[in-house]
C-alpha cells in the first residue's frame, strides 16, 4: 500500500493510528492553509457573483453541489442557524 499524499503540499505522509476521522493532510499547518485559502476563494466567489450566500447556506456537505441544496437539512444539522428564515 502506498502512503497517502497531502492535498496541500503534495508530500506523502504516514497517517495517525489513533482513530478518529481519516487523516487528509500531513500536518495541522497544511490543513489550516487549505481552510484559509478555501475561505478566501469563497469570499472572492461571492464578491464576483459566482456564488451567493444563500447557495452556501443550502450546501449540505463539503462535497455537495452549491445549487439545489436543502436549507432545512443545513438548519437541522445546526450549520446555518436561521437559514430557513434567510432563504424565505
DSSP file (Angstrom, degrees, kcal/mol; ACC not computed):
  #  RESIDUE AA STRUCTURE BP1 BP2  ACC     N-H-->O    O-->H-N    N-H-->O    O-->H-N    TCO  KAPPA ALPHA  PHI   PSI    X-CA   Y-CA   Z-CA
    1    1 A X              0   0    0      0, 0.0     2,-0.2     0, 0.0     0, 0.0   0.000 360.0 360.0 360.0 136.0    0.0    0.0    0.0
    2    2 A X        -     0   0    0      1,-0.1     2,-0.1     3,-0.0     3,-0.1  -0.571 360.0-102.5 -87.6 152.1    1.3    3.5   -0.9
    3    3 A X        -     0   0    0     -2,-0.2    11,-0.1     1,-0.1    -1,-0.1  -0.423  41.4-105.6 -69.5 143.8    1.4    6.3    1.6
    4    4 A X  E     -A   13   0A   0      9,-0.6     9,-2.3    -2,-0.1     2,-0.4  -0.300  32.3-129.4 -65.1 158.1   -1.4    8.9    1.2
    5    5 A X  E     -A   12   0A   0      7,-0.2     2,-0.3    -3,-0.1     7,-0.2  -0.930  17.8-115.9-114.2 133.6   -0.3   12.3   -0.2
    6    6 A X     >  -     0   0    0      5,-2.7     4,-1.8    -2,-0.4    19,-0.2  -0.502  17.9-145.1 -65.4 125.9   -1.2   15.6    1.4
    7    7 A X  T  4 S+     0   0    0     17,-0.7    -1,-0.2    -2,-0.3    18,-0.1   0.685  95.3  46.8 -69.1 -15.4   -3.5   17.5   -1.0
    8    8 A X  T  4 S+     0   0    0      3,-0.1    -1,-0.2     1,-0.0    17,-0.1   0.929 129.3  15.5 -90.3 -54.1   -1.9   20.8    0.1
    9    9 A X  T  4 S-     0   0    0      2,-0.1    -2,-0.2     0, 0.0     3,-0.1   0.537  92.6-132.2-100.1  -7.3    1.8   20.2    0.0
   10   10 A X     <  +     0   0    0     -4,-1.8     2,-0.4     1,-0.2    -3,-0.1   0.726  58.5 137.8  63.5  25.7    1.7   17.0   -2.1
   11   11 A X        -     0   0    0     -5,-0.1    -5,-2.7     1,-0.0    -1,-0.2  -0.804  57.6-114.8 -98.3 142.7    4.1   15.2    0.2
   12   12 A X  E     -A    5   0A   0     -2,-0.4     2,-0.3    -7,-0.2    -7,-0.2  -0.440  40.8-178.5 -69.2 151.0    3.5   11.6    1.2
   13   13 A X  E     -A    4   0A   0     -9,-2.3     2,-0.7    -2,-0.1    -9,-0.6  -0.976  32.6-115.0-147.7 160.5    2.7   11.1    4.9
   14   14 A X        -     0   0    0     -2,-0.3     3,-0.1   -11,-0.1   -11,-0.0  -0.881  39.5-129.4 -96.3 116.4    2.0    8.3    7.4
   15   15 A X        -     0   0    0     -2,-0.7    11,-0.1     1,-0.1     7,-0.0  -0.277  28.5 -97.6 -66.6 151.9   -1.5    8.8    8.8
   16   16 A X        -     0   0    0      1,-0.1     7,-0.2     3,-0.1     3,-0.2  -0.231  23.0-149.8 -62.9 158.2   -2.0    8.8   12.5
   17   17 A X  S    S+     0   0    0      1,-0.1    -1,-0.1    -3,-0.1     3,-0.1   0.131  71.3  96.7-116.6  17.9   -3.1    5.5   14.1
   18   18 A X  S    S-     0   0    0      1,-0.3     2,-0.2     0, 0.0    -1,-0.1   0.386  86.3-118.3 -93.7   4.6   -5.1    6.9   17.0
   19   19 A X        +     0   0    0     -3,-0.2    -1,-0.3     1,-0.1     2,-0.1  -0.509  64.9 106.7  94.4-164.8   -8.6    6.7   15.4
   20   20 A X  S    S-     0   0    0     -2,-0.2    -1,-0.1    -3,-0.1     3,-0.1  -0.448  82.4 -12.2  83.9-162.2  -11.0    9.4   14.5
   21   21 A X  S    S-     0   0    0      1,-0.1     2,-0.1    -2,-0.1    -2,-0.1  -0.333  88.0 -86.6 -68.6 153.3  -11.7   10.7   11.0
   22   22 A X        -     0   0    0      1,-0.1     2,-0.4    -7,-0.0    -1,-0.1  -0.401  49.1-113.5 -59.6 136.7   -9.3    9.6    8.2
   23   23 A X        +     0   0    0     -7,-0.2    -1,-0.1     1,-0.2    -8,-0.1  -0.599  37.5 174.5 -76.7 126.6   -6.4   12.0    8.1
   24   24 A X        +     0   0    0     -2,-0.4   -17,-0.7     1,-0.1     2,-0.3   0.728  61.9  50.7-101.9 -29.9   -6.3   14.0    4.9
   25   25 A X  S    S-     0   0    0    -19,-0.2    -1,-0.1   -18,-0.1     3,-0.1  -0.815  75.6-129.7-114.9 152.4   -3.4   16.4    5.5
   26   26 A X  S    S-     0   0    0     -2,-0.3     2,-0.3     1,-0.1   -12,-0.1   0.808  87.8  -1.3 -70.4 -29.2    0.1   15.6    6.6
   27   27 A X  S >> S-     0   0    0      1,-0.1     4,-1.8   -14,-0.0     3,-0.5  -0.971  75.4 -99.9-155.6 166.1    0.1   18.2    9.4
   28   28 A X  H 3> S+     0   0    0     -2,-0.3     4,-2.9     1,-0.2     5,-0.2   0.852 116.8  60.7 -60.1 -36.6   -2.1   20.9   11.0
   29   29 A X  H 3> S+     0   0    0      1,-0.2     4,-2.2     2,-0.2    -1,-0.2   0.881 106.0  47.0 -61.3 -38.3   -0.3   23.7    9.2
   30   30 A X  H <> S+     0   0    0     -3,-0.5     4,-2.4     2,-0.2    -1,-0.2   0.908 112.6  49.2 -69.4 -41.5   -1.3   22.2    5.8
   31   31 A X  H  X S+     0   0    0     -4,-1.8     4,-2.5     2,-0.2    -2,-0.2   0.929 113.0  47.1 -63.3 -44.7   -4.9   21.8    6.9
   32   32 A X  H  X S+     0   0    0     -4,-2.9     4,-2.6     2,-0.2    -2,-0.2   0.899 111.3  51.0 -64.8 -40.5   -5.1   25.4    8.2
   33   33 A X  H  X S+     0   0    0     -4,-2.2     4,-2.3    -5,-0.2    -1,-0.2   0.914 111.1  49.0 -62.8 -42.4   -3.5   26.7    5.0
   34   34 A X  H  X S+     0   0    0     -4,-2.4     4,-2.3     1,-0.2    -2,-0.2   0.941 113.0  46.5 -60.7 -48.6   -6.1   24.8    2.9
   35   35 A X  H  X S+     0   0    0     -4,-2.5     4,-2.2     2,-0.2    -2,-0.2   0.880 111.4  52.1 -63.8 -38.7   -9.0   26.1    5.1
   36   36 A X  H  X S+     0   0    0     -4,-2.6     4,-2.0     1,-0.2    -1,-0.2   0.930 112.8  44.4 -62.1 -46.1   -7.7   29.7    4.9
   37   37 A X  H  X S+     0   0    0     -4,-2.3     4,-2.6     2,-0.2    -2,-0.2   0.844 110.2  55.6 -69.5 -33.2   -7.4   29.6    1.1
   38   38 A X  H  X S+     0   0    0     -4,-2.3     4,-2.4     2,-0.2    -1,-0.2   0.919 108.7  47.5 -64.3 -43.0  -10.9   28.0    0.8
   39   39 A X  H  X S+     0   0    0     -4,-2.2     4,-2.4     2,-0.2    -2,-0.2   0.913 112.3  49.7 -63.1 -42.1  -12.4   30.8    2.8
   40   40 A X  H  X S+     0   0    0     -4,-2.0     4,-2.4     2,-0.2    -2,-0.2   0.907 110.4  50.6 -63.3 -41.5  -10.6   33.4    0.6
   41   41 A X  H  X S+     0   0    0     -4,-2.6     4,-2.6     2,-0.2    -2,-0.2   0.924 110.1  50.0 -60.9 -44.7  -11.8   31.6   -2.5
   42   42 A X  H  X S+     0   0    0     -4,-2.4     4,-2.4     1,-0.2    -2,-0.2   0.914 110.2  50.1 -62.1 -43.1  -15.4   31.7   -1.2
   43   43 A X  H  X S+     0   0    0     -4,-2.4     4,-2.5     1,-0.2    -1,-0.2   0.922 111.8  48.5 -60.2 -43.4  -15.1   35.4   -0.4
   44   44 A X  H  X S+     0   0    0     -4,-2.4     4,-2.3     1,-0.2     6,-0.2   0.893 110.9  50.5 -63.9 -40.1  -13.8   36.0   -3.9
   45   45 A X  H  X>S+     0   0    0     -4,-2.6     5,-2.0     2,-0.2     6,-1.2   0.897 111.8  47.4 -65.4 -40.4  -16.6   34.0   -5.5
   46   46 A X  H ><5S+     0   0    0     -4,-2.4     3,-0.8     4,-0.2    -2,-0.2   0.928 112.7  49.2 -65.5 -44.6  -19.3   35.9   -3.5
   47   47 A X  H 3<5S+     0   0    0     -4,-2.5    -2,-0.2     1,-0.2    -1,-0.2   0.884 112.8  47.2 -61.7 -39.4  -17.7   39.2   -4.5
   48   48 A X  H 3<5S-     0   0    0     -4,-2.3    -1,-0.2    -5,-0.2    -2,-0.2   0.550 114.9-116.5 -80.5  -7.5  -17.6   38.2   -8.2
   49   49 A X  T <<5S+     0   0    0     -3,-0.8    -3,-0.2    -4,-0.6    -4,-0.1   0.573  82.3 120.2  84.8   8.5  -21.2   37.0   -8.1
   50   50 A X  S   <S+     0   0    0     -5,-2.0     2,-0.3    -6,-0.2    -4,-0.2   0.772  81.0  21.5 -76.3 -26.5  -20.3   33.4   -8.9
   51   51 A X  S    S-     0   0    0     -6,-1.2     2,-0.3    -9,-0.1    -2,-0.3  -0.996  74.0-145.3-140.7 141.3  -21.8   32.1   -5.6
   52   52 A X     >  -     0   0    0     -2,-0.3     4,-1.8     1,-0.1     3,-0.4  -0.750  26.5-117.9-103.8 155.8  -24.4   33.6   -3.3
   53   53 A X  H  > S+     0   0    0     -2,-0.3     4,-2.2     1,-0.2     5,-0.2   0.872 116.8  58.5 -56.9 -35.5  -24.6   33.4    0.4
   54   54 A X  H  > S+     0   0    0      1,-0.2     4,-1.5     2,-0.2    -1,-0.2   0.885 103.3  51.9 -62.4 -38.1  -27.9   31.6    0.0
   55   55 A X  H  > S+     0   0    0     -3,-0.4     4,-0.9     1,-0.2    -1,-0.2   0.904 109.3  49.8 -64.6 -40.1  -26.3   28.9   -2.1
   56   56 A X  H >< S+     0   0    0     -4,-1.8     3,-0.5     1,-0.2    -2,-0.2   0.883 108.0  53.5 -65.2 -37.6  -23.7   28.4    0.6
   57   57 A X  H 3< S+     0   0    0     -4,-2.2    -1,-0.2     1,-0.2    -2,-0.2   0.840 108.9  50.2 -65.0 -31.9  -26.4   28.1    3.2
   58   58 A X  H 3< S+     0   0    0     -4,-1.5    12,-0.9     8,-0.2    -1,-0.2   0.642  81.2 113.6 -82.8 -13.8  -28.1   25.4    1.1
   59   59 A X    <<  -     0   0    0     -4,-0.9     7,-0.1    -3,-0.5     3,-0.1  -0.378  52.4-160.4 -61.1 130.2  -24.9   23.3    0.7
   60   60 A X        -     0   0    0      5,-0.4     2,-0.3     1,-0.2    -1,-0.2   0.810  64.2  -9.9 -86.4 -31.1  -25.4   20.1    2.5
   61   61 A X  S >  S-     0   0    0      4,-0.1     3,-1.3     1,-0.1    -1,-0.2  -0.936  81.1 -83.5-156.6 176.1  -21.8   19.0    2.9
   62   62 A X  T 3  S+     0   0    0     -2,-0.3    -1,-0.1     1,-0.3    -3,-0.0   0.867 128.2  39.6 -56.6 -39.3  -18.3   19.8    1.8
   63   63 A X  T 3  S+     0   0    0      2,-0.0    -1,-0.3    -3,-0.0     2,-0.1   0.429  91.4 113.2 -92.1   1.5  -18.8   17.8   -1.5
   64   64 A X  S <  S-     0   0    0     -3,-1.3     5,-0.1     1,-0.1    -5,-0.1  -0.429  75.1-105.5 -76.3 147.2  -22.4   18.8   -2.2
   65   65 A X        -     0   0    0      1,-0.1    -5,-0.4     2,-0.1    -4,-0.1  -0.386  23.1-130.6 -64.6 149.3  -23.2   21.0   -5.2
   66   66 A X  S    S+     0   0    0     -7,-0.1     3,-0.5     2,-0.1     2,-0.4   0.749  89.1  69.3 -75.8 -23.0  -24.0   24.6   -4.3
   67   67 A X  S    S+     0   0    0      1,-0.2    -2,-0.1    -9,-0.0   -12,-0.0  -0.764 100.8  20.1 -96.4 142.5  -27.2   24.6   -6.3
   68   68 A X  S    S+     0   0    0     -2,-0.4    -1,-0.2     1,-0.2    -2,-0.1   0.606  84.1 146.8  82.8  11.7  -30.2   22.5   -5.3
   69   69 A X        -     0   0    0     -3,-0.5     2,-0.5   -14,-0.1   -10,-0.2  -0.175  48.9-117.3 -73.1 175.0  -29.2   22.1   -1.7
   70   70 A X    >>  -     0   0    0    -12,-0.9     4,-1.7     1,-0.1     3,-0.5  -0.951  13.0-161.1-121.4 113.0  -31.8   22.0    1.1
   71   71 A X  H 3> S+     0   0    0     -2,-0.5     4,-2.9     1,-0.2     5,-0.2   0.835  92.6  60.7 -61.3 -33.4  -31.8   24.7    3.7
   72   72 A X  H 3> S+     0   0    0      2,-0.2     4,-2.6     1,-0.2    -1,-0.2   0.887 103.7  50.2 -62.9 -37.6  -33.8   22.5    6.1
   73   73 A X  H <> S+     0   0    0     -3,-0.5     4,-1.5     2,-0.2    -1,-0.2   0.950 112.8  45.6 -64.3 -48.6  -31.1   19.9    6.1
   74   74 A X  H  <>S+     0   0    0     -4,-1.7     5,-2.1     1,-0.2     6,-0.7   0.904 114.7  48.6 -61.2 -41.6  -28.4   22.5    6.8
   75   75 A X  H ><5S+     0   0    0     -4,-2.9     3,-1.4     1,-0.2    -1,-0.2   0.903 108.6  53.0 -66.4 -40.6  -30.6   24.0    9.5
   76   76 A X  H 3<5S+     0   0    0     -4,-2.6    -1,-0.2     1,-0.3    -2,-0.2   0.784 106.9  53.1 -67.3 -25.2  -31.3   20.6   11.1
   77   77 A X  T 3<5S-     0   0    0     -4,-1.5    -1,-0.3    -3,-0.2    -2,-0.2   0.491 115.2-118.3 -85.5  -3.6  -27.6   19.9   11.3
   78   78 A X  T < 5S+     0   0    0     -3,-1.4     3,-0.3    -4,-0.3    -3,-0.2   0.653  81.1 119.4  78.8  15.2  -27.1   23.2   13.1
   79   79 A X  S   <S+     0   0    0     -5,-2.1     2,-0.4     1,-0.2    -4,-0.2   0.880  77.8  29.1 -80.5 -38.1  -24.8   24.7   10.4
   80   80 A X  S >  S-     0   0    0     -6,-0.7     3,-2.6    -9,-0.2     4,-0.3  -0.708  75.6-157.1-127.3  79.8  -26.9   27.7    9.5
   81   81 A X  T 3  S+     0   0    0     -2,-0.4    -6,-0.0    -3,-0.3    -5,-0.0  -0.361  86.7  10.3 -57.0 128.3  -29.0   29.0   12.3
   82   82 A X  T 3> S+     0   0    0     -2,-0.1     4,-2.5    -7,-0.1    -1,-0.3   0.571  86.0 134.2  80.5   8.5  -31.9   30.9   10.8
   83   83 A X  H <> S+     0   0    0     -3,-2.6     4,-1.9     1,-0.2     5,-0.2   0.888  71.2  53.1 -60.0 -38.9  -31.1   29.6    7.2
   84   84 A X  H  > S+     0   0    0     -4,-0.3     4,-1.0     1,-0.2    -1,-0.2   0.921 111.0  46.4 -61.4 -43.2  -34.7   28.9    6.6
   85   85 A X  H  4 S+     0   0    0      1,-0.2     3,-0.4     2,-0.2    -2,-0.2   0.899 111.9  51.0 -65.4 -40.9  -35.7   32.4    7.6
   86   86 A X  H  < S+     0   0    0     -4,-2.5    -1,-0.2     1,-0.2    -2,-0.2   0.792 113.5  44.9 -69.5 -27.4  -32.9   33.9    5.4
   87   87 A X  H  <        0   0    0     -4,-1.9    -1,-0.2    -5,-0.2    -2,-0.2   0.591 360.0 360.0 -93.1 -11.4  -33.9   31.9    2.4
   88   88 A X     <        0   0    0     -4,-1.0    -1,-0.2    -3,-0.4    -2,-0.1   0.487 360.0 360.0 -71.5 360.0  -37.7   32.6    2.7
